[in-house]
């Protein structure tokens, strides 16, 4: 037995025993200082004056830094340098860092924070997308993706529908809040343990802010307690603040954000306001779509343009629309800069097309699943996206048919209708929704990865790669890939903490591409090592055996052995071969590298081949809605999801289920509201409600699509998983809408939003009842 | 006595709280996280909403048995461990020798990032060691207080069913060693005085009342699910505290002919289990009250005395016409639940008074009682709107009706106009719908993080219709 496809998470035993070490659990010497951030309480204001004297006098306080204490650049924007490390003379959102404090205890830091005096002169603040749109302040020029002629498409359509959809943001709500521990070393060196998805960027920004070279900064992360995109750029901030304080005090400094501060200070999934006009025919086929996606970027650029780009590229989801015109804007507001969150714009882009299909079905009095099927991308034709990439290896029709049958959709639809006819105060609803998701960073150069694989004299292997572990099981998969490639047991392979000194210039572990990119880099390193070891082994075999000499290309690494496939009696254990290689003065460490082939995107023209391939999946959810309270129960959910040839089915199932539930949370109970001054109202789990165990479907059937390896040569023909299943949550959102619609016997269109909180649900029911009364 | 004595993973621990680094309001979570080898427990929110800090607490009962419960250690002050047994994830197994719940969690892939996992493990460990095997509903209820952001819970549910849901569990003699250790602790009243704080933990009601009269500004604390937040969230210094959690007289339950007298110190989980046979509307509310971790800490008296307009107990107790007995050194007096609250977090209680007990009369045959709670998330959420409704029907006519709402005003409040409209009328849908429209006169709700004003108005109306509908089946 070499390496099973279905090993448990490499840290599972450490998780369940509490032995897994997160940054906040690390043992630090008694020199440790606790860092704390003093942040703006105003959404937009001028800083008139401040006084730190009393705060500095608090016992145990070692430093309070302002923007003037920054040796390098006062900038921490990841793409565009428009985000200050600490405010200068103006603040532009509540939660923006103004000062940073280091003290011996948390209590002392809090006391100092309370003694800081600051006076603001409030300025006008922009707190909604509508307000931002009326003031006309976009982050970058408007983006367009166009194909065909929408006016012609509308002219050819039997029906025209216009509308808009408000799509809410979402707090990542990783269990482990943002945390970093910075330790000063010799000379100017800083070692920062940072809960980051992007160690290389964290390293680069620390260096730039502290005025150091990148060689002087080392960033390490063993594991994060969840991230979901929330630590793609936002992890940089605490790492920079902690490093500044460590540099200044010459002592280790740890900053861990308190939950409420984390929710107030850090960026979230962008909320969107999507406007659309669509032309369709009586058979449900969509002929033309004109849509504008408006994102709330917050106070800085961060990743907003990339998120917007992905939203635009997913505005048609799984549907072929001949004439399409997609416009995208990201608008500045005085809120924390919004950022990455699993799906990265995909969910916000797809929400309105799924809503559109649902409306069309109601207008035409047809089952929405049929409308979806009628519009899916084709296999041979009708298969080009609005940005001109052909949807190859299209699994949509196959998944649709298989799930339609396995979920018993048609029979259940009939029984739901029957139930609804008999019940006034409870209604059932069901929806069947698809996801097509492009895999690769749309910023093409980011699609690269490196690895460093070391084989030690005892035959054990230490894998370093550029990806980070946030719970998704990337390290488990890297371990499996190294073990498979070297033909040894997974127990002989260990994956190291991610460290910038081992693999340089890596990309964020994001875009679902962690396994695709790093897996290939690990394989590349393993291939190099195998070649070197194979030469040594051939030498050994050819010394020992007469006859046809062994050649590299015939050697097989399997079951902890190296064998000559042409002469099966010639075999040597992997461990012995490694030792012989060492004695033969052969290098047993190798770097690996990978770049995704054939991807490019022309932003000017909105065309290209931005994705290496597409992932597909579908879900059917049935709910029971209490019409009077707006509470619902997820009765049954069936999922069929495409991960190609899975590297690890156990982990992939976990990603699909977890993604679906996270999507359901976004679509239902996870609501973000701000008061008139720009204070976030839902800043703790008291008022910000992620799903709990009671929200899980009673009957939850998740399956991976079988016998469909990836059509492109990805690592072991697998497909990315992380993000796409989040959008399966639309099945629950639209099932709720279907139940609401049943109140008016599906004759009236409910006024609907995302998230569908019970307040939204009750208002929608009210609107349907009002419409029904008017029509009598 | 200044030192807190308790058992931690089968070892006796004594911590002096009078001179730092720990004080009387140091939380159990803070204490453990400051120890080098007890960092399995995690802080996720510091407000009892996520369960990452879940641990198991054992209490020696009067019958000599040890009773275990799961609880949120972020809310509990160190002195509350006095005389009790604390079990952390380090105490149940390690990676070379997993406990059955840990093994099940590995086998079902119940952990992804792992940060919430020790908390889930502790809730499951508590379930595993209960006498009865856990049903699916019991598992769900027990894990409601543990949030996971990664897995989608199915795998965790499977792990719990595979371990705690089995008849055959290796949990005999689980507490035999603990009994001996707990007996040996020999704890007495605590009186901790530091230069900033005082903390008293009396063991009799008389002693509690006399401490209260000597310290008129002391805050009363029992489970700390509300007061604990002042420390963990506002970082406030609580100067003087009287902890009544060890006063057994406050935990008595007396079943009488006319009703049940519940000690105010009874925890909400014990109340939930007990009231099932007598007061179904009360139980319905308790079923969606917080999480099990919270219900094990929070008390009946605490929820009443905090007088929050969104408290879950007041509407339903008012519907039952419960009567509260207040006690001070001067003696006892009775107050009806419907007169108890006077304003936003204001009550008729005087300084030095405690709620001693709550008497709930059995409803008459013609009385219809229901409770409702609407919250953004069905479970472990605070009410957006809650209600306790009481209907007295006589020959099809409304003899009397009490429509008590939470979340609709600055205090728990009756719908006077709607009630007046319904009295002496037939209990018909038409009359109820007329009353529903009068609710807009009764209430001017606010918009907040939980809902807008309009949403609250709709909820209040709908609940009345729901009540009418459900009384049709009584």
Interface residues (C-beta under 8 A of the other chain):
Chain A: X8 X9 X11 X12 X13 X14 X15 X16 X17 X18 X19 X20 X21 X22 X24 X25 X27 X107 X110 X172 X173 X174 X175 X176 X223 X224 X225 X226 X227 X228 X258 X259 X260 X425 X470 X471 X472 X473 X627 X628 X629 X630 X631 X650 X651 X653 X654 X657 X658 X659 X660 X661 X662 X669 X671 X673 X681 X682 X684 X685 X686 X687 X689 X690 X691 X692 X693 X694 X695 X696 X700 X702 X757 X758 X759 X762 X763 X766
Chain B: X36 X39 X40 X41 X42 X43 X44 X45 X46 X47 X49 X50 X52 X88 X89 X90 X93 X94 X95 X98 X102 X105 X106 X107 X109 X110 X111 X112 X113 X114 X115 X116 X117 X118 X121 X140 X143 X144 X146 X147 X148 X149 X150 X151 X152 X153 X154 X155 X156 X157 X233 X235 X372 X374 X376 X377 X378 X379 X380 X381 X382 X384 X448 X449 X450 X451 X452 X454 X455 X458 X459 X462 X463 X465 X466 X469
